[in-house]
Amino acid sequence: MAFSDLSPVHLPSLRKFAYTALIRSRLEYCSAIFASASSTQLRKLDTVQIIASRIICGAARNTHSAPLLEALNLELLDKRKTDNIISLVDSIISENCHPALLNMFTVLQNGNVSTDQQARTGIGKRCFSVFAPGKYNCSMI
């Protein structure tokens, strides 16, 4: 079957597949590490997904993206990034990780996660072991 033989009905699903495989995978690469980046930088990644949703659906440039993302069943990158951080912290807590990461976090009696590392500089606050407990604890509320 040639590409020209495809009906217009199949094109959005093919476009979504291509976006998910070729573009979104790169947007999410190391998302846990880049989670501490500035919100302006992270919004640029969301803009890529918004533009892609319009292209996939064949919508105009000024079409609101929320209904398109919902119709395509695409979560916001920020939500997927937070879910990934929670999953990584869960893996580290349950000792289902590389041995070098085993003592990164401590589980407190109230169920919150803590770390012994303290950030001395602004860049230190962006370290995964420093900001991940805050994201994890907020998600458990």
DSSP file (Angstrom, degrees, kcal/mol; ACC not computed):
  #  RESIDUE AA STRUCTURE BP1 BP2  ACC     N-H-->O    O-->H-N    N-H-->O    O-->H-N    TCO  KAPPA ALPHA  PHI   PSI    X-CA   Y-CA   Z-CA
    1    1 A M              0   0    0      0, 0.0     2,-0.2     0, 0.0     5,-0.0   0.000 360.0 360.0 360.0 125.1    0.0    0.0    0.0
    2    2 A A    >   -     0   0    0      1,-0.1     3,-1.4     4,-0.0     4,-0.4  -0.487 360.0-113.3 -86.1 158.4    1.5    3.3   -1.0
    3    3 A F  G >  S+     0   0    0      1,-0.3     3,-1.3     2,-0.2    -1,-0.1   0.855 117.8  58.3 -58.6 -35.9    1.2    6.5    1.0
    4    4 A S  G 3  S+     0   0    0      1,-0.3    -1,-0.3     0, 0.0     0, 0.0   0.698  97.5  62.5 -69.3 -18.0   -1.0    8.0   -1.8
    5    5 A D  G <  S+     0   0    0     -3,-1.4    -1,-0.3     2,-0.1    -2,-0.2   0.581  81.3 104.6 -82.2  -9.7   -3.5    5.1   -1.3
    6    6 A L  S <  S-     0   0    0     -3,-1.3    -3,-0.0    -4,-0.4     5,-0.0  -0.475  71.6-126.8 -74.9 140.0   -4.2    6.1    2.3
    7    7 A S    >>  -     0   0    0     -2,-0.2     3,-1.3     1,-0.1     4,-0.8  -0.461  25.7-109.0 -79.3 159.0   -7.5    7.8    2.9
    8    8 A P  T 34 S+     0   0    0      0, 0.0     3,-0.1     0, 0.0    -1,-0.1   0.723 116.3  68.8 -60.0 -19.9   -7.6   11.1    4.8
    9    9 A V  T 34 S+     0   0    0      1,-0.2     4,-0.5     2,-0.2    -3,-0.0   0.862 100.2  46.8 -66.6 -35.3   -9.1    9.2    7.8
   10   10 A H  T <> S+     0   0    0     -3,-1.3     4,-1.9     1,-0.2    -1,-0.2   0.696  93.7  79.2 -80.6 -20.0   -5.8    7.3    8.3
   11   11 A L  H  X S+     0   0    0     -4,-0.8     4,-2.8     1,-0.2     5,-0.2   0.896  88.4  52.1 -61.7 -44.5   -3.5   10.4    8.1
   12   12 A P  H  > S+     0   0    0      0, 0.0     4,-2.5     0, 0.0    -1,-0.2   0.904 110.7  48.6 -59.8 -38.7   -4.1   11.8   11.6
   13   13 A S  H  > S+     0   0    0     -4,-0.5     4,-2.1     2,-0.2    -2,-0.2   0.881 113.4  47.3 -68.9 -35.5   -3.3    8.4   13.2
   14   14 A L  H  X S+     0   0    0     -4,-1.9     4,-2.5     2,-0.2    -1,-0.2   0.892 112.3  49.7 -69.5 -39.4   -0.1    8.1   11.1
   15   15 A R  H  X S+     0   0    0     -4,-2.8     4,-2.7     2,-0.2    -2,-0.2   0.909 111.1  49.2 -64.7 -41.1    0.9   11.7   12.0
   16   16 A K  H  X S+     0   0    0     -4,-2.5     4,-2.9    -5,-0.2     5,-0.2   0.915 111.1  50.0 -64.4 -42.0    0.3   11.0   15.7
   17   17 A F  H  X S+     0   0    0     -4,-2.1     4,-2.5     2,-0.2     5,-0.3   0.927 112.1  47.4 -61.4 -44.9    2.4    7.8   15.4
   18   18 A A  H  X>S+     0   0    0     -4,-2.5     4,-2.8     2,-0.2     5,-0.6   0.911 113.2  48.6 -63.9 -42.2    5.2    9.7   13.7
   19   19 A Y  I  X>S+     0   0    0     -4,-2.7     5,-2.8     1,-0.2     4,-1.9   0.947 113.3  46.7 -62.0 -48.3    5.1   12.5   16.3
   20   20 A T  I  <>S+     0   0    0     -4,-2.9     5,-0.8     3,-0.2    -2,-0.2   0.905 120.1  38.5 -62.0 -42.6    5.1   10.1   19.2
   21   21 A A  I  <5S+     0   0    0     -4,-2.5    -2,-0.2    -5,-0.2    -1,-0.2   0.899 128.7  26.7 -77.1 -41.6    8.0    8.1   17.8
   22   22 A L  I  <5S+     0   0    0     -4,-2.8    -3,-0.2    -5,-0.3    -2,-0.2   0.831 132.9  19.3 -96.4 -34.8   10.2   10.7   16.3
   23   23 A I  I >X<S+     0   0    0     -4,-1.9     4,-1.8    -5,-0.6     3,-0.8   0.871 119.3  49.5-106.2 -52.6    9.6   14.0   18.2
   24   24 A R  I 3><S+     0   0    0     -5,-2.8     4,-2.1     1,-0.3     5,-0.2   0.863 105.2  60.2 -62.1 -35.7    8.0   13.3   21.5
   25   25 A S  H 34<S+     0   0    0     -5,-0.8     4,-0.5    -6,-0.4    -1,-0.3   0.868 108.8  45.0 -60.0 -34.2   10.6   10.7   22.4
   26   26 A R  H <4 S+     0   0    0     -3,-0.8     3,-0.3     2,-0.2    -1,-0.2   0.817 109.2  55.0 -78.6 -31.2   13.2   13.4   22.1
   27   27 A L  H  < S+     0   0    0     -4,-1.8    -2,-0.2     1,-0.2    -1,-0.2   0.833 113.9  42.0 -67.2 -31.2   11.2   15.9   24.0
   28   28 A E  S >< S+     0   0    0     -4,-2.1     3,-2.1    -5,-0.2     4,-0.2   0.508  82.3 123.5 -95.0  -5.4   11.0   13.5   26.9
   29   29 A Y  T 3  S-     0   0    0     -4,-0.5     5,-0.1     1,-0.3    -3,-0.0  -0.383  93.4  -5.6 -60.4 126.2   14.6   12.2   26.8
   30   30 A C  T >> S+     0   0    0     -2,-0.1     4,-2.1     1,-0.1     3,-0.6   0.817  85.6 156.7  57.3  34.0   16.1   12.8   30.2
   31   31 A S  T <4  +     0   0    0     -3,-2.1     4,-0.5     1,-0.2    -2,-0.1   0.813  67.7  56.9 -61.8 -29.7   12.9   14.6   31.3
   32   32 A A  T 34 S+     0   0    0     -4,-0.2     3,-0.3     1,-0.2    -1,-0.2   0.865 109.0  45.9 -68.5 -34.5   13.7   13.9   35.0
   33   33 A I  T X4 S+     0   0    0     -3,-0.6     3,-0.7     1,-0.2    -2,-0.2   0.892 115.9  44.5 -74.1 -39.9   17.0   15.6   34.7
   34   34 A F  G >< S+     0   0    0     -4,-2.1     3,-2.0     1,-0.2    -1,-0.2   0.432  85.4  98.1 -84.4   1.7   15.7   18.6   32.8
   35   35 A A  G 3  S+     0   0    0     -4,-0.5    -1,-0.2    -3,-0.3    -2,-0.1   0.760  78.8  56.4 -62.2 -24.7   12.7   18.9   35.2
   36   36 A S  G <  S+     0   0    0     -3,-0.7    -1,-0.3    90,-0.3    -2,-0.1   0.383  82.0 117.6 -90.0   5.8   14.4   21.6   37.1
   37   37 A A  S <  S-     0   0    0     -3,-2.0     5,-0.0     1,-0.1    -3,-0.0  -0.213  80.3 -78.4 -65.5 164.1   14.9   23.8   34.1
   38   38 A S     >  -     0   0    0      1,-0.1     4,-2.1     4,-0.0     3,-0.3  -0.267  37.4-118.1 -64.9 152.0   13.3   27.2   34.1
   39   39 A S  H  > S+     0   0    0      1,-0.2     4,-2.3     2,-0.2     5,-0.1   0.818 113.7  58.9 -62.9 -30.4    9.6   27.3   33.3
   40   40 A T  H  > S+     0   0    0      2,-0.2     4,-1.0     1,-0.2    -1,-0.2   0.902 107.5  46.2 -65.3 -39.5   10.3   29.4   30.1
   41   41 A Q  H  > S+     0   0    0     -3,-0.3     4,-0.9     1,-0.2     3,-0.4   0.913 113.2  48.8 -67.6 -41.9   12.5   26.7   28.8
   42   42 A L  H  X S+     0   0    0     -4,-2.1     4,-1.6     1,-0.2     3,-0.4   0.842 104.7  59.3 -68.4 -32.8   10.0   24.0   29.6
   43   43 A R  H  X S+     0   0    0     -4,-2.3     4,-2.1     1,-0.2    -1,-0.2   0.828  97.5  61.2 -64.2 -30.1    7.1   26.0   28.0
   44   44 A K  H  X S+     0   0    0     -4,-1.0     4,-1.4    -3,-0.4    -1,-0.2   0.874 102.9  50.3 -63.6 -35.9    9.1   25.9   24.7
   45   45 A L  H  X S+     0   0    0     -4,-0.9     4,-1.5    -3,-0.4    -1,-0.2   0.902 109.3  50.7 -67.6 -40.3    8.9   22.1   24.8
   46   46 A D  H  X S+     0   0    0     -4,-1.6     4,-2.3     1,-0.2    -2,-0.2   0.860 104.7  58.4 -64.1 -34.4    5.1   22.3   25.3
   47   47 A T  H  X S+     0   0    0     -4,-2.1     4,-2.6     1,-0.2    -1,-0.2   0.883 101.7  54.5 -62.5 -38.1    4.9   24.7   22.4
   48   48 A V  H  X S+     0   0    0     -4,-1.4     4,-2.3     1,-0.2    -1,-0.2   0.923 109.8  46.9 -60.2 -43.6    6.4   22.0   20.1
   49   49 A Q  H  X S+     0   0    0     -4,-1.5     4,-2.3     2,-0.2    -2,-0.2   0.885 110.8  51.9 -67.8 -37.2    3.7   19.6   21.2
   50   50 A I  H  X S+     0   0    0     -4,-2.3     4,-1.6     2,-0.2    -2,-0.2   0.924 111.2  46.9 -64.2 -44.4    0.9   22.2   20.7
   51   51 A I  H  X S+     0   0    0     -4,-2.6     4,-2.0     1,-0.2    -2,-0.2   0.914 111.6  52.0 -62.9 -42.3    2.1   22.9   17.2
   52   52 A A  H  X S+     0   0    0     -4,-2.3     4,-2.9     1,-0.2    -2,-0.2   0.884 105.0  55.3 -62.9 -38.0    2.3   19.2   16.5
   53   53 A S  H  X S+     0   0    0     -4,-2.3     4,-1.9     1,-0.2    -1,-0.2   0.884 108.5  48.5 -63.3 -36.8   -1.2   18.6   17.7
   54   54 A R  H  X>S+     0   0    0     -4,-1.6     5,-2.3     2,-0.2     4,-0.9   0.892 112.8  47.6 -68.6 -38.6   -2.5   21.2   15.2
   55   55 A I  H  <5S+     0   0    0     -4,-2.0     3,-0.4     3,-0.2    -2,-0.2   0.924 110.7  51.5 -67.4 -43.7   -0.5   19.6   12.4
   56   56 A I  H  <5S+     0   0    0     -4,-2.9    -2,-0.2     1,-0.2    -1,-0.2   0.911 117.0  39.1 -59.5 -43.6   -1.7   16.1   13.3
   57   57 A C  H  <5S-     0   0    0     -4,-1.9    -1,-0.2    -5,-0.2    -2,-0.2   0.577 107.5-123.4 -84.6  -9.5   -5.3   17.3   13.2
   58   58 A G  T  <5 +     0   0    0     -4,-0.9    -3,-0.2    -3,-0.4     2,-0.1   0.821  58.4 155.3  70.7  29.9   -4.9   19.5   10.2
   59   59 A A      < -     0   0    0     -5,-2.3    -1,-0.2    -6,-0.2    -2,-0.0  -0.425  47.3 -93.0 -89.1 163.9   -6.2   22.5   12.3
   60   60 A A    >   -     0   0    0     -2,-0.1     3,-1.5     1,-0.1    -1,-0.1  -0.274  37.4-107.0 -71.0 161.3   -5.5   26.1   11.8
   61   61 A R  T 3  S+     0   0    0      1,-0.3    -1,-0.1    -6,-0.0    -7,-0.1   0.795 118.3  49.4 -60.0 -30.9   -2.6   27.9   13.5
   62   62 A N  T 3  S+     0   0    0      2,-0.1    -1,-0.3    -8,-0.0     2,-0.2   0.298  80.2 124.2 -96.6  10.4   -5.0   29.8   15.9
   63   63 A T  S <  S-     0   0    0     -3,-1.5     2,-0.1     1,-0.1    -9,-0.1  -0.494  72.9-106.1 -69.9 136.9   -7.0   26.7   16.9
   64   64 A H     >  -     0   0    0     -2,-0.2     4,-0.6     1,-0.1    -1,-0.1  -0.439  27.4-149.1 -65.6 135.3   -7.1   26.2   20.7
   65   65 A S  H  > S+     0   0    0      1,-0.2     4,-2.9     2,-0.2     5,-0.3   0.748  79.0  77.1 -84.2 -25.1   -4.9   23.3   21.6
   66   66 A A  H  > S+     0   0    0      1,-0.2     4,-2.2     2,-0.2     5,-0.2   0.916  98.4  44.2 -56.9 -48.5   -6.5   21.8   24.6
   67   67 A P  H  > S+     0   0    0      0, 0.0     4,-2.5     0, 0.0    -1,-0.2   0.867 114.2  51.7 -63.9 -33.0   -9.4   20.1   22.7
   68   68 A L  H  X S+     0   0    0     -4,-0.6     4,-2.3     2,-0.2    -2,-0.2   0.934 110.0  47.5 -67.6 -45.4   -6.9   18.8   20.1
   69   69 A L  H  X>S+     0   0    0     -4,-2.9     5,-2.8     1,-0.2     4,-0.5   0.890 114.1  48.4 -62.2 -38.7   -4.6   17.3   22.8
   70   70 A E  H ><5S+     0   0    0     -4,-2.2     3,-0.7    -5,-0.3    -2,-0.2   0.920 111.1  49.3 -67.5 -43.5   -7.6   15.7   24.5
   71   71 A A  H 3<5S+     0   0    0     -4,-2.5    -2,-0.2     1,-0.3    -1,-0.2   0.858 114.1  45.8 -63.9 -35.0   -8.9   14.3   21.2
   72   72 A L  H 3<5S-     0   0    0     -4,-2.3    -1,-0.3    -5,-0.2    -2,-0.2   0.541 110.0-125.7 -83.6  -7.4   -5.4   12.9   20.4
   73   73 A N  T <<5 +     0   0    0     -3,-0.7     2,-0.6    -4,-0.5    -3,-0.2   0.893  57.5 150.4  62.5  41.5   -5.1   11.5   23.9
   74   74 A L      < -     0   0    0     -5,-2.8    -1,-0.2    -6,-0.1     2,-0.1  -0.926  36.7-145.1-107.2 121.6   -1.8   13.3   24.5
   75   75 A E        -     0   0    0     -2,-0.6     2,-0.1     1,-0.1    -5,-0.0  -0.455  32.8 -91.9 -78.0 156.6   -1.0   14.4   28.0
   76   76 A L     >  -     0   0    0      1,-0.1     4,-2.0    -2,-0.1     3,-0.3  -0.393  32.1-122.6 -64.3 147.1    0.9   17.6   28.6
   77   77 A L  H  > S+     0   0    0      1,-0.2     4,-2.5     2,-0.2     5,-0.2   0.845 110.9  59.4 -61.6 -34.2    4.7   17.1   28.8
   78   78 A D  H  > S+     0   0    0      2,-0.2     4,-2.4     1,-0.2    -1,-0.2   0.908 106.2  47.1 -62.3 -42.0    4.8   18.6   32.3
   79   79 A K  H  > S+     0   0    0     -3,-0.3     4,-2.6     2,-0.2    -2,-0.2   0.919 113.1  48.0 -66.2 -43.3    2.4   15.9   33.6
   80   80 A R  H  X S+     0   0    0     -4,-2.0     4,-1.9     2,-0.2    -2,-0.2   0.878 111.4  51.6 -64.3 -37.0    4.4   13.1   31.9
   81   81 A K  H  X S+     0   0    0     -4,-2.5     4,-2.1     2,-0.2    -2,-0.2   0.924 110.9  47.1 -65.2 -44.9    7.6   14.6   33.3
   82   82 A T  H  X S+     0   0    0     -4,-2.4     4,-2.4     1,-0.2    -2,-0.2   0.909 111.2  51.6 -63.7 -42.4    6.2   14.7   36.9
   83   83 A D  H  X S+     0   0    0     -4,-2.6     4,-2.2     1,-0.2    -1,-0.2   0.876 109.1  51.4 -60.9 -37.2    4.9   11.1   36.5
   84   84 A N  H  X S+     0   0    0     -4,-1.9     4,-2.5     2,-0.2    -2,-0.2   0.902 109.0  49.8 -66.5 -41.9    8.4   10.1   35.4
   85   85 A I  H  X S+     0   0    0     -4,-2.1     4,-2.6     2,-0.2     5,-0.2   0.926 111.5  49.0 -62.4 -44.5   10.0   11.7   38.5
   86   86 A I  H  X S+     0   0    0     -4,-2.4     4,-2.5     1,-0.2    -2,-0.2   0.910 111.4  49.9 -61.8 -42.6    7.5   10.0   40.8
   87   87 A S  H  X S+     0   0    0     -4,-2.2     4,-2.3     2,-0.2    -1,-0.2   0.904 111.2  48.8 -62.9 -42.1    8.2    6.7   39.1
   88   88 A L  H  X S+     0   0    0     -4,-2.5     4,-2.2     2,-0.2    -2,-0.2   0.918 111.9  47.9 -64.9 -43.2   11.9    7.1   39.4
   89   89 A V  H  X S+     0   0    0     -4,-2.6     4,-2.7     2,-0.2     5,-0.2   0.912 111.1  52.0 -64.8 -41.0   11.7    8.1   43.1
   90   90 A D  H  X S+     0   0    0     -4,-2.5     4,-2.5    -5,-0.2    -2,-0.2   0.915 109.7  49.8 -58.3 -43.4    9.4    5.1   43.7
   91   91 A S  H  <>S+     0   0    0     -4,-2.3     5,-2.9     1,-0.2    -2,-0.2   0.896 112.0  47.1 -63.4 -40.5   12.0    2.8   42.0
   92   92 A I  H ><5S+     0   0    0     -4,-2.2     3,-1.1     3,-0.2    -2,-0.2   0.911 112.9  48.8 -68.2 -41.9   14.8    4.2   44.2
   93   93 A I  H 3<5S+     0   0    0     -4,-2.7    -2,-0.2     1,-0.3    -1,-0.2   0.901 112.1  48.0 -64.3 -40.8   12.8    3.9   47.4
   94   94 A S  T 3<5S-     0   0    0     -4,-2.5    -1,-0.3    -5,-0.2    -2,-0.2   0.372 114.5-119.2 -82.7   6.4   11.9    0.3   46.6
   95   95 A E  T < 5S+     0   0    0     -3,-1.1     2,-0.5     1,-0.2    -3,-0.2   0.794  73.3 133.6  60.4  32.4   15.5   -0.4   45.8
   96   96 A N      < +     0   0    0     -5,-2.9     2,-0.3    -6,-0.2    -1,-0.2  -0.500  53.9  75.2-104.6  59.0   14.7   -1.3   42.2
   97   97 A C  S    S-     0   0    0     -2,-0.5     5,-0.1    -5,-0.2    -9,-0.0  -0.851  95.2 -51.1-153.0-178.0   17.5    0.8   40.8
   98   98 A H    >   -     0   0    0     -2,-0.3     3,-2.2     1,-0.1     4,-0.4  -0.419  53.7-118.8 -64.0 140.7   21.2    0.9   40.3
   99   99 A P  G >  S+     0   0    0      0, 0.0     3,-1.0     0, 0.0     4,-0.3   0.770 110.9  65.8 -55.7 -27.3   23.1    0.3   43.5
  100  100 A A  G 3  S+     0   0    0      1,-0.2     3,-0.2     2,-0.1    -2,-0.0   0.723 102.6  48.2 -67.6 -19.5   24.7    3.8   43.4
  101  101 A L  G X  S+     0   0    0     -3,-2.2     3,-1.9     1,-0.2     4,-0.4   0.486  81.0 100.2 -97.3  -4.4   21.3    5.3   43.8
  102  102 A L  T <  S+     0   0    0     -3,-1.0     3,-0.4    -4,-0.4    -1,-0.2   0.816  87.6  38.2 -56.8 -37.3   20.1    3.2   46.8
  103  103 A N  T 3  S+     0   0    0     -4,-0.3    -1,-0.3    -3,-0.2    -2,-0.1   0.126  84.0 104.8-102.2  21.6   20.8    5.8   49.5
  104  104 A M  S <  S+     0   0    0     -3,-1.9    12,-0.4   -12,-0.1     2,-0.3   0.884  84.6  29.6 -69.1 -38.1   19.7    8.9   47.6
  105  105 A F        -     0   0    0     -3,-0.4     2,-0.4    -4,-0.4    10,-0.2  -0.874  64.4-150.9-125.8 154.7   16.4    9.3   49.5
  106  106 A T  E     -A  114   0A   0      8,-3.0     8,-2.8    -2,-0.3     2,-0.6  -0.985  17.0-135.5-122.7 134.6   15.1    8.5   53.0
  107  107 A V  E     -A  113   0A   0     -2,-0.4     6,-0.2     6,-0.2     5,-0.1  -0.810  23.4-146.8 -91.0 122.8   11.5    7.7   53.7
  108  108 A L    >   -     0   0    0      4,-3.2     3,-1.6    -2,-0.6    -1,-0.0  -0.298  27.6-101.8 -81.8 170.0   10.3    9.5   56.8
  109  109 A Q  T 3  S+     0   0    0      1,-0.3    -1,-0.1     2,-0.1    -2,-0.0   0.819 121.6  56.6 -63.9 -31.5    7.7    8.1   59.3
  110  110 A N  T 3  S-     0   0    0      2,-0.1    -1,-0.3     1,-0.1     3,-0.1   0.452 122.3-105.0 -81.2   1.9    5.0   10.3   57.8
  111  111 A G  S <  S+     0   0    0     -3,-1.6    -2,-0.1     1,-0.3    -1,-0.1   0.296  79.3 130.1  94.5  -9.3    5.6    8.8   54.3
  112  112 A N        -     0   0    0     -5,-0.1    -4,-3.2     1,-0.1     2,-0.4  -0.344  55.9-123.3 -74.2 160.9    7.4   11.8   52.9
  113  113 A V  E     -A  107   0A   0     20,-0.3     2,-0.3    -6,-0.2    -6,-0.2  -0.858  30.1-178.6-107.4 140.5   10.7   11.4   51.1
  114  114 A S  E     -A  106   0A   0     -8,-2.8    -8,-3.0    -2,-0.4     2,-0.3  -0.879  13.2-149.8-132.8 163.7   13.8   13.3   52.2
  115  115 A T        -     0   0    0     -2,-0.3   -10,-0.1   -10,-0.2   -11,-0.1  -0.967  16.0-142.5-133.4 152.3   17.4   13.7   51.1
  116  116 A D  S    S+     0   0    0    -12,-0.4     2,-0.2    -2,-0.3   -11,-0.1   0.630  72.9 102.6 -85.4 -14.6   20.5   14.4   53.0
  117  117 A Q        -     0   0    0    -13,-0.3     2,-0.4    12,-0.2    -2,-0.1  -0.489  55.7-160.4 -75.9 137.2   21.9   16.6   50.3
  118  118 A Q        -     0   0    0     -2,-0.2     2,-0.6     0, 0.0    -2,-0.1  -0.943  16.5-127.9-116.5 138.0   21.8   20.3   50.7
  119  119 A A        +     0   0    0     -2,-0.4     6,-0.1     1,-0.2     3,-0.0  -0.745  24.0 178.3 -86.9 125.2   22.1   22.8   47.8
  120  120 A R        +     0   0    0     -2,-0.6     2,-0.3     0, 0.0    -1,-0.2   0.640  68.2  34.5 -97.4 -18.7   24.7   25.4   48.4
  121  121 A T  S  > S-     0   0    0      1,-0.1     4,-1.0     0, 0.0     3,-0.0  -0.813  88.2-104.4-130.3 169.8   24.3   27.2   45.1
  122  122 A G  T >4 S+     0   0    0     -2,-0.3     3,-0.5     1,-0.2     4,-0.4   0.886 122.3  50.6 -62.0 -39.5   21.5   28.0   42.7
  123  123 A I  G >4 S+     0   0    0      1,-0.2     3,-1.1     2,-0.2    -1,-0.2   0.814 102.6  62.0 -69.7 -28.7   22.6   25.3   40.3
  124  124 A G  G >4 S+     0   0    0      1,-0.3     3,-1.4     2,-0.2    -1,-0.2   0.797  93.6  62.7 -66.1 -28.0   22.7   22.8   43.2
  125  125 A K  G << S+     0   0    0     -4,-1.0    -1,-0.3    -3,-0.5    -2,-0.2   0.671  96.9  60.1 -69.5 -15.9   19.0   23.3   43.7
  126  126 A R  G <  S+     0   0    0     -3,-1.1   -90,-0.3    -4,-0.4    -1,-0.3   0.437  76.9 117.3 -91.8   0.1   18.5   21.9   40.2
  127  127 A C  S X> S-     0   0    0     -3,-1.4     4,-2.2    -4,-0.1     3,-1.6  -0.468  72.4-126.5 -68.4 137.6   20.1   18.6   41.2
  128  128 A F  H 3> S+     0   0    0      1,-0.3     4,-2.3     2,-0.2    -1,-0.1   0.884 108.7  54.6 -54.0 -43.7   17.7   15.6   40.8
  129  129 A S  H 34 S+     0   0    0      1,-0.2    -1,-0.3     2,-0.2   -12,-0.2   0.692 112.1  45.5 -68.3 -16.2   18.3   14.5   44.4
  130  130 A V  H <4 S+     0   0    0     -3,-1.6     4,-0.4    -6,-0.2    -2,-0.2   0.875 121.5  31.0 -91.9 -44.7   17.4   17.9   45.7
  131  131 A F  H  X S+     0   0    0     -4,-2.2     4,-1.6     1,-0.2     3,-0.3   0.738 104.2  73.6 -90.1 -21.5   14.3   18.8   43.8
  132  132 A A  H  X S+     0   0    0     -4,-2.3     4,-2.8    -5,-0.3     5,-0.2   0.890  91.1  55.9 -62.6 -42.1   12.8   15.3   43.3
  133  133 A P  H  > S+     0   0    0      0, 0.0     4,-3.0     0, 0.0   -20,-0.3   0.897 106.8  51.7 -58.8 -37.5   11.6   14.8   47.0
  134  134 A G  H  > S+     0   0    0     -4,-0.4     4,-2.1    -3,-0.3    -2,-0.2   0.924 112.4  44.6 -63.0 -44.6    9.6   18.0   46.7
  135  135 A K  H  X S+     0   0    0     -4,-1.6     4,-1.6     2,-0.2    -1,-0.2   0.914 115.9  48.2 -63.8 -42.7    7.9   16.9   43.5
  136  136 A Y  H  X S+     0   0    0     -4,-2.8     4,-1.0     1,-0.2    -2,-0.2   0.929 112.3  47.3 -65.1 -46.5    7.3   13.4   45.0
  137  137 A N  H  < S+     0   0    0     -4,-3.0     3,-0.4     1,-0.2     4,-0.2   0.872 110.4  52.6 -65.7 -37.6    5.9   14.7   48.3
  138  138 A C  H >< S+     0   0    0     -4,-2.1     3,-1.0     1,-0.2    -1,-0.2   0.846 107.2  53.1 -65.4 -33.9    3.6   17.2   46.6
  139  139 A S  H 3< S+     0   0    0     -4,-1.6    -1,-0.2     1,-0.2    -2,-0.2   0.744 101.9  59.3 -74.6 -21.5    2.2   14.4   44.4
  140  140 A M  T 3<        0   0    0     -4,-1.0    -1,-0.2    -3,-0.4    -2,-0.2   0.467 360.0 360.0 -86.6  -0.9    1.4   12.2   47.4
  141  141 A I    <         0   0    0     -3,-1.0    -1,-0.2    -4,-0.2    -2,-0.1   0.478 360.0 360.0 -79.7 360.0   -1.0   14.9   49.0
